Amino acid sequence: MPSLSKTPFLIGVSGGPCSGKSTVCQRIVDALQPENSTDQTKRVTVIAMENFYKPKTPEQRDMALRGNYNLDHPDAFDEKLLYSTLKKLLNGETVQIARYNPAKYEHTEGVFDTIESVPVLIVEGILVFYFPEIRNLFQMKLFVDTDADTRLARRVLRDMKQHGRSLENILTGYTNHVKPSFEDFCLPTKKYADVIIPRGADNHVAVDLIIQHIRDFFKAKSEKHENQQSIEKTLPARPH
């Protein structure tokens, strides 16, 4: 187990699909980890929960492509793998995470991302607060709260432009799975958040306050660590 000063600060970022979670995460990364910085104490890594989808059968993938498979249900995720991965990172270990391709609804065969135990780890996803064991690991929990019309509009534009999906399949999936699953599984976890961010990354005041809180946390932890080291240096050496 690493010392307290080296234990990663684990942040969870939840919210509905297309609420702006990734943009909020990027704002935090940009603020805490300046571009081209070599300062190891300012390293930040974002982990997407979508990488922990359970493998799908060819039939399930075909259903997903037609908007007939529920990717927003808790059963779609391998929560045990996510939990064990985060525990390893909190213990200072380096992990390998299979990379998920959202356009094809499957993991890219043989492609893994190496994730190190860096000072700040952010996990973002629609259900990061749904599973109690995972939820209890976070030192800060953020919920990005964006209205349904905005989320749907973003989803339509993203899926049509980036993934080449038809409007009919997008709306079928949204009506049958995305909307009800958000209301049943994601929205109820809003109560666990330490901070709710209305309008997502557009809410510059809220995001800036969160960034400052993280900086203050690290400053306090660094000062505590330095004071402890100073005390240890002044203590008389134990006789052999």
HELIX and SHEET records of a PDB file:
HELIX    1   1 LEU A    4  LYS A    6  5                                   3    
HELIX    2   2 LYS A   21  LEU A   32  1                                  12    
HELIX    3   3 GLN A   40  LYS A   42  5                                   3    
HELIX    4   4 MET A   49  PHE A   52  5                                   4    
HELIX    5   5 PRO A   58  LEU A   65  1                                   8    
HELIX    6   6 PRO A   74  ALA A   76  5                                   3    
HELIX    7   7 GLU A   79  LEU A   90  1                                  12    
HELIX    8   8 PRO A  132  ARG A  135  1                                   4    
HELIX    9   9 ALA A  148  LYS A  161  1                                  14    
HELIX   10  10 LEU A  167  GLY A  173  1                                   7    
HELIX   11  11 TYR A  174  VAL A  178  3                                   5    
HELIX   12  12 LYS A  179  SER A  181  1                                   3    
HELIX   13  13 PHE A  182  CYS A  186  3                                   5    
HELIX   14  14 LEU A  187  TYR A  192  5                                   6    
HELIX   15  15 GLY A  200  ASP A  202  5                                   3    
HELIX   16  16 HIS A  204  THR A  234  1                                  31    
SHEET    1   A 5 VAL A  44  ALA A  48  0                                        
SHEET    2   A 5 VAL A 120  GLU A 124  1                                        
SHEET    3   A 5 PHE A   9  GLY A  15  1                                        
SHEET    4   A 5 MET A 140  ASP A 145  1                                        
SHEET    5   A 5 VAL A 195  PRO A 198  1                                        
SHEET    1   B 2 VAL A  95  ASN A 101  0                                        
SHEET    2   B 2 GLU A 106  ILE A 115 -1                                        
END                                                                             
